[in-house]
Amino acid sequence: MRDYMSNIVGNRAVCEKLCLDVLANKLSHALILEGPQGTGKHTIAKSVAATLACAEKNTSDKIPCGTCLGCRKVFEDKSPDVITVNRGDKSTLGIDVIRFLREDVRTVPNDLDFKIYVIEEADKMTTEAQNAFLLTLEEPPSYAVFILLCESSSALLETIRSRAPVLRTELVSNEALDTYISSTDRRAAQMKLSSPKEYAELIVASSGGIGTALKYLEPNKFAPVKEMRALVTDFCEAALCQKGAKAAMQVLSRFSQNRETLSNQLAMLSSASSDLLLLKKSDDAPLKFFHDRNAAIELCDNASTKFIYDLNFAVLTASISNQRNANVRLLLTKLLSDAGMI
């Protein structure tokens, strides 16, 4: 049995399809990989390039083989024919970048049979840039392959999506995530042994994203996430353990006035309240926020199902108000009111 992209955790159907398309010479000249952050889109894109470059792909049981010169060049970022396109330090991917791509694509490959363009955050292409890119997609050189990476393809023009099949990457389970990073990254293995509670929190906070988990292994990257999680936990304890509206408001006063940060805090609070609501139905419910199931069960036992439901709805309402640029202080006060705490 052939092993397709064995370096990828999860997303087996996507990996197999892409390898089989390459082997059958049916790979589309453009394709879209969409999915949540950290689900391996970049690694899959690089593996597609390696499969195209692999000298042993038609005979090896492992595809790409990972050992031939073509594979090594791609995986070691030494191939001039695998080009990454991104927005740099700009907020959008503009037409200047696409103009560069359109000029570059006219140059034939250097040492591979293909030129592979990996376009990061393709969903942040401006409409002008997308229309310019469409001109290349309509009549691409035979050697060009475009791999567009995005969280959601809905931001791309229909005319682009009609020329590029969409493949979706999925999050992996916490168990698979733990197994992978603890066996492949020494930092993860050490944390699992020396700080098991922090490690468990990192796994849950990564939300099934391997790339996210690897990023959080850097202490300076995980520190603000842990701080935000602690803030959300403090609010849940104040709200559910009958410490009163004053205590809950004191915690809410520590929430950010910055809308983007507040949006992340409310999203995290929504996950926490959803966990608590699920635990009211089953102690075995899958959790997205809490890493300590017993502590979460003990916490939700302090409040009624109705109260937790009202709190969950109040958080959702506050999130919508924040998106609509409502006054932050007022929307947080209204959160307590909607939850029936004041």
Wavefront OBJ file of the C-alpha trace (Angstrom):
o trace
v 0.000 0.000 0.000
v 1.413 3.372 -1.032
v 1.947 6.049 1.574
v 0.736 9.469 0.422
v 2.352 12.498 2.097
v 3.295 10.641 5.272
v 4.707 13.879 6.692
v 1.176 15.275 7.005
v -0.907 14.578 10.127
v -4.581 14.112 9.304
v -6.250 15.289 6.076
v -5.603 11.882 4.505
v -8.276 12.234 1.806
v -6.840 15.576 0.649
v -3.280 14.214 0.596
v -4.246 11.077 -1.306
v -6.246 12.978 -3.910
v -3.415 15.415 -4.599
v -0.829 12.640 -4.949
v -3.058 10.585 -7.238
v -3.748 13.668 -9.374
v 0.001 14.245 -9.776
v 0.646 10.592 -10.631
v -2.133 10.636 -13.242
v -0.994 14.008 -14.644
v -4.396 15.417 -13.715
v -3.350 18.036 -11.175
v -5.165 21.280 -11.851
v -2.942 24.204 -12.824
v -4.542 26.049 -9.903
v -6.046 24.803 -6.661
v -7.293 26.320 -3.429
v -6.445 24.923 -0.009
v -8.806 26.395 2.541
v -9.088 25.657 6.237
v -8.460 26.975 9.743
v -5.075 28.331 10.679
v -2.594 25.649 11.668
v -4.197 22.780 9.722
v -1.162 22.107 7.539
v -1.996 24.063 4.382
v 1.608 25.243 3.940
v 3.011 21.767 4.551
v 0.564 20.223 2.089
v 1.432 22.847 -0.532
v 5.142 22.095 -0.106
v 4.426 18.364 -0.311
v 2.532 18.885 -3.586
v 5.606 20.689 -4.938
v 7.840 17.865 -3.698
v 5.574 15.262 -5.319
v 5.805 17.107 -8.628
v 9.590 17.240 -8.262
v 10.015 13.679 -6.956
v 12.121 11.460 -9.222
v 10.836 8.303 -7.518
v 7.114 9.054 -7.366
v 6.161 6.382 -9.897
v 8.081 3.590 -8.163
v 8.396 4.482 -4.472
v 5.906 3.274 -1.858
v 6.309 6.655 -0.189
v 5.060 9.675 -2.150
v 6.859 12.016 -2.230
v 9.883 9.866 -1.425
v 11.561 12.683 0.522
v 15.074 11.515 -0.335
v 15.654 12.236 -4.021
v 17.333 15.474 -5.112
v 14.049 17.051 -6.197
v 12.342 16.308 -2.869
v 15.289 17.553 -0.862
v 15.463 20.811 -2.764
v 11.773 21.497 -2.132
v 11.726 20.475 1.530
v 14.945 22.399 2.237
v 13.591 25.520 0.466
v 16.404 25.397 -2.082
v 14.372 25.116 -5.266
v 14.134 28.358 -7.287
v 11.009 26.975 -8.939
v 8.912 26.949 -5.769
v 7.933 30.561 -5.140
v 6.040 31.838 -2.108
v 3.864 34.899 -2.684
v 2.592 36.892 0.305
v 1.441 40.341 1.349
v 4.568 41.165 3.359
v 3.867 43.837 5.944
v 0.773 45.151 4.153
v -2.797 44.509 5.271
v -3.849 43.173 1.867
v -2.273 41.318 -1.002
v -2.248 44.014 -3.667
v -1.885 44.285 -7.406
v 1.857 45.037 -7.253
v 2.511 41.533 -5.928
v 0.347 39.982 -8.628
v 2.104 42.022 -11.293
v 5.396 40.537 -10.096
v 3.856 37.056 -10.322
v 2.590 37.692 -13.842
v 6.050 38.809 -14.977
v 7.834 35.969 -13.189
v 5.580 33.263 -14.581
v 6.843 34.067 -18.087
v 10.272 32.730 -17.139
v 10.542 28.986 -17.682
v 11.464 26.705 -14.762
v 15.114 26.605 -13.715
v 15.655 22.985 -12.663
v 12.192 21.433 -12.296
v 9.569 20.655 -14.894
v 7.174 22.987 -13.081
v 7.051 26.369 -11.384
v 4.891 26.236 -8.279
v 3.521 29.451 -6.809
v 2.235 29.198 -3.233
v 0.027 32.218 -2.578
v -0.392 32.774 1.158
v -3.546 34.402 2.568
v -5.076 34.464 -0.887
v -8.369 35.546 0.681
v -6.700 38.911 1.421
v -6.139 39.681 -2.272
v -7.782 42.926 -3.279
v -10.439 42.768 -5.985
v -8.064 44.567 -8.345
v -5.340 41.997 -7.637
v -7.776 39.105 -8.122
v -8.873 40.451 -11.488
v -5.239 40.794 -12.542
v -4.489 37.264 -11.327
v -7.480 35.975 -13.277
v -5.777 37.010 -16.517
v -2.942 34.595 -15.714
v -5.332 31.820 -14.657
v -7.232 32.036 -17.931
v -4.159 31.199 -20.054
v -1.436 29.870 -17.744
v 1.871 28.490 -19.069
v 1.810 24.696 -19.163
v 4.501 24.490 -16.474
v 2.804 26.787 -13.922
v 0.934 25.531 -10.847
v -0.766 27.968 -8.462
v -1.672 26.876 -4.918
v -3.831 29.416 -3.111
v -3.931 29.167 0.690
v -6.767 30.736 2.665
v -9.030 30.255 5.641
v -12.129 30.728 3.515
v -12.409 30.712 -0.265
v -15.638 32.734 -0.095
v -13.550 35.936 -0.233
v -12.253 34.952 -3.677
v -14.044 35.891 -6.879
v -16.332 33.245 -8.283
v -14.369 33.426 -11.534
v -11.223 32.343 -9.656
v -13.003 29.588 -7.726
v -14.447 28.231 -10.974
v -10.902 27.700 -12.283
v -9.406 26.222 -9.122
v -10.883 23.260 -7.216
v -11.288 23.895 -3.492
v -9.878 21.346 -1.040
v -10.537 21.847 2.653
v -8.092 20.997 5.411
v -9.450 19.989 8.801
v -8.285 20.280 12.389
v -6.840 17.182 14.039
v -7.986 15.699 17.349
v -6.273 16.697 20.573
v -5.011 13.133 20.884
v -3.425 13.177 17.420
v -1.997 16.624 18.053
v -0.435 15.469 21.339
v 1.016 12.347 19.738
v 2.546 14.260 16.850
v 4.182 17.193 18.615
v 5.383 15.198 21.639
v 7.068 12.663 19.341
v 8.559 15.129 16.867
v 9.458 18.203 18.927
v 11.808 17.982 21.888
v 10.294 21.097 23.487
v 6.864 19.482 23.542
v 8.214 16.247 25.029
v 9.995 18.184 27.774
v 6.928 20.312 28.576
v 4.721 17.224 28.733
v 7.013 15.744 31.380
v 7.913 18.844 33.380
v 4.682 20.888 33.122
v 1.820 18.500 32.288
v -0.949 20.997 33.156
v 0.561 23.726 30.990
v 1.109 21.213 28.208
v -2.526 20.081 28.400
v -3.608 23.717 28.223
v -1.392 24.289 25.176
v -2.967 21.311 23.394
v -6.505 22.550 24.008
v -5.592 26.174 23.190
v -4.184 25.078 19.829
v -7.697 24.053 18.735
v -6.494 21.142 16.616
v -3.929 23.174 14.673
v -0.481 21.602 14.532
v 1.077 24.820 13.270
v -0.569 26.697 16.111
v 0.714 24.213 18.687
v 4.258 24.459 17.360
v 4.030 28.236 17.551
v 2.794 28.096 21.157
v 5.838 26.044 22.141
v 7.657 29.372 22.037
v 6.971 30.849 25.527
v 6.586 34.420 24.260
v 3.884 33.258 21.820
v 1.926 31.251 24.374
v 2.162 33.758 27.250
v -0.519 36.190 25.937
v -2.796 33.244 25.129
v -2.441 31.859 28.668
v -3.159 35.322 30.063
v -6.327 35.594 27.993
v -7.441 32.108 28.990
v -6.870 32.949 32.665
v -8.992 36.083 32.272
v -11.848 34.102 30.724
v -11.601 31.472 33.464
v -11.699 34.207 36.126
v -14.895 35.591 34.622
v -16.558 32.170 34.436
v -15.729 31.545 38.086
v -17.032 34.960 39.121
v -20.241 34.522 37.118
v -21.034 30.901 37.992
v -19.835 30.699 41.565
v -22.336 33.334 42.672
v -19.750 35.957 43.458
v -22.184 38.561 42.194
v -22.374 41.134 39.446
v -19.766 43.336 41.106
v -17.139 40.597 40.999
v -18.035 39.742 37.408
v -17.849 43.397 36.390
v -14.441 43.721 38.018
v -13.200 40.908 35.806
v -14.892 42.389 32.730
v -13.119 45.698 33.421
v -9.876 43.848 32.630
v -11.131 42.977 29.148
v -9.448 44.924 26.364
v -10.710 48.194 24.913
v -9.112 47.220 21.605
v -11.843 45.755 19.408
v -9.720 43.076 17.784
v -8.379 41.842 21.119
v -11.840 42.049 22.668
v -13.199 40.003 19.770
v -10.688 37.241 20.578
v -11.539 37.410 24.289
v -15.277 37.155 23.618
v -14.716 34.271 21.176
v -12.783 32.456 23.882
v -15.522 33.203 26.430
v -18.087 31.858 23.973
v -16.136 28.579 23.724
v -15.909 28.363 27.509
v -19.631 28.934 28.057
v -20.445 26.447 25.267
v -18.288 23.856 27.040
v -20.154 24.439 30.277
v -23.506 24.155 28.536
v -22.500 20.855 26.933
v -21.279 19.506 30.256
v -24.776 20.079 31.645
v -25.926 17.404 29.201
v -22.995 14.997 29.394
v -19.803 14.758 31.427
v -18.160 13.223 28.354
v -18.956 16.128 26.025
v -16.050 17.248 23.792
v -14.468 20.454 25.122
v -12.977 23.345 23.172
v -11.799 25.612 25.987
v -11.289 23.748 29.255
v -8.282 21.442 29.527
v -9.252 20.156 32.989
v -12.566 18.333 32.545
v -13.135 17.703 36.266
v -12.604 21.371 37.126
v -15.020 22.366 34.341
v -17.670 19.919 35.581
v -17.294 21.263 39.111
v -17.648 24.803 37.797
v -20.804 24.168 35.778
v -22.419 22.438 38.790
v -22.569 25.876 40.428
v -25.180 27.245 38.017
v -28.376 26.210 36.297
v -28.602 25.230 32.657
v -30.752 28.291 31.992
v -28.177 30.642 33.496
v -25.346 29.177 31.394
v -27.530 29.298 28.280
v -28.353 32.974 28.946
v -24.668 33.701 29.516
v -23.709 31.997 26.265
v -26.330 33.995 24.357
v -25.215 37.217 26.066
v -21.632 36.637 24.953
v -22.785 36.069 21.361
v -24.793 39.298 21.479
v -21.789 41.197 22.858
v -19.594 39.818 20.051
v -22.053 41.075 17.431
v -22.220 44.478 19.122
v -18.429 44.684 19.124
v -18.370 43.971 15.383
v -20.828 46.828 14.941
v -18.514 49.214 16.829
v -20.731 49.586 19.876
v -19.298 51.318 22.953
v -17.122 48.710 24.666
v -18.049 49.625 28.237
v -21.760 49.614 27.413
v -21.684 46.298 25.555
v -19.855 44.616 28.457
v -22.383 46.027 30.926
v -25.178 44.800 28.664
v -23.543 41.360 28.669
v -24.173 41.125 32.420
v -27.720 42.391 31.952
v -28.495 39.900 29.166
v -27.112 37.108 31.352
v -29.525 38.135 34.122
v -26.781 39.155 36.532
v -27.918 42.766 36.937
l 1 2 3 4 5 6 7 8 9 10 11 12 13 14 15 16 17 18 19 20 21 22 23 24 25 26 27 28 29 30 31 32 33 34 35 36 37 38 39 40 41 42 43 44 45 46 47 48 49 50 51 52 53 54 55 56 57 58 59 60 61 62 63 64 65 66 67 68 69 70 71 72 73 74 75 76 77 78 79 80 81 82 83 84 85 86 87 88 89 90 91 92 93 94 95 96 97 98 99 100 101 102 103 104 105 106 107 108 109 110 111 112 113 114 115 116 117 118 119 120 121 122 123 124 125 126 127 128 129 130 131 132 133 134 135 136 137 138 139 140 141 142 143 144 145 146 147 148 149 150 151 152 153 154 155 156 157 158 159 160 161 162 163 164 165 166 167 168 169 170 171 172 173 174 175 176 177 178 179 180 181 182 183 184 185 186 187 188 189 190 191 192 193 194 195 196 197 198 199 200 201 202 203 204 205 206 207 208 209 210 211 212 213 214 215 216 217 218 219 220 221 222 223 224 225 226 227 228 229 230 231 232 233 234 235 236 237 238 239 240 241 242 243 244 245 246 247 248 249 250 251 252 253 254 255 256 257 258 259 260 261 262 263 264 265 266 267 268 269 270 271 272 273 274 275 276 277 278 279 280 281 282 283 284 285 286 287 288 289 290 291 292 293 294 295 296 297 298 299 300 301 302 303 304 305 306 307 308 309 310 311 312 313 314 315 316 317 318 319 320 321 322 323 324 325 326 327 328 329 330 331 332 333 334 335 336 337 338 339 340 341 342
